[in-house]
């Protein structure tokens, strides 16, 4: 039997504050990431999209790099005070 901590993740998440644009429906919010990993990204947002919403995250990378946009679904959210 393997004992796993409640917040353990299968893949490592790296703390990374990357400027990003979060889009869902007709909404668009300029924001920052909190952490990034192989299977997900945590985006800081005052009013997060609802659970199971399809979103696009466009990473605003430093000069010399192209912006990169990825699509996914919201599978977890927290209120801003607890993030």
C-alpha positions in Angstrom: 0.0 0.0 0.0 1.2 3.5 -0.8 0.5 6.4 1.5 0.0 9.6 -0.5 -0.4 13.0 0.9 -3.8 14.7 0.2 -2.2 17.4 -2.0 0.3 15.1 -3.8 0.4 15.4 -7.6 1.3 12.8 -10.1 3.4 15.5 -12.0 5.6 18.2 -10.6 4.4 21.7 -10.7 6.9 24.6 -10.9 6.2 28.0 -9.4 6.1 30.4 -12.3 4.6 33.9 -12.5 4.0 34.2 -16.3 1.8 36.9 -17.7 -1.2 35.4 -19.5 -4.6 36.1 -21.0 -7.4 33.8 -19.9 -10.4 33.5 -22.3 -13.7 31.7 -21.9 -17.0 32.4 -23.6 -16.9 36.1 -24.5 -14.7 37.0 -21.5 -11.0 37.8 -21.5 -8.9 38.5 -18.5 -5.2 39.6 -18.2 -3.7 37.6 -15.4 -0.6 35.7 -14.1 0.0 32.0 -13.6 0.9 30.7 -10.2 2.4 27.3 -11.2 2.8 25.3 -14.4 3.2 21.5 -14.8 2.9 18.8 -17.4 -0.8 18.3 -17.0 -2.0 21.8 -16.0 -1.5 25.4 -15.0 -2.9 27.3 -12.1 -4.0 30.8 -13.2 -4.7 33.6 -10.7 -8.1 35.2 -11.4 -10.4 37.3 -9.2 -13.5 35.8 -10.8 -12.5 32.3 -12.0 -14.5 30.5 -14.7 -16.9 27.9 -13.5 -15.9 24.3 -13.1 -15.8 22.3 -16.4 -15.6 25.5 -18.5 -13.5 25.3 -21.6 -10.8 28.0 -21.5 -7.8 29.2 -23.5 -4.7 30.4 -21.8 -2.3 32.6 -23.9 1.1 32.9 -22.3 2.7 36.3 -22.9 6.4 35.3 -23.1 9.4 37.7 -23.1 10.6 39.6 -26.1 12.0 37.3 -28.8 9.5 34.4 -28.1 6.2 33.9 -29.7 3.0 33.9 -27.6 1.7 30.4 -26.9 -1.9 29.6 -26.5 -3.2 26.3 -25.0 -6.8 25.1 -24.5 -8.2 23.1 -21.6 -10.9 22.7 -19.1 -11.3 24.1 -15.6 -11.1 21.1 -13.3 -10.3 22.8 -10.0 -10.8 26.2 -8.6 -10.3 28.1 -5.3 -11.5 31.4 -4.1 -8.9 34.2 -4.5 -8.4 34.5 -0.7 -7.3 30.8 -0.5 -5.1 30.7 -3.6 
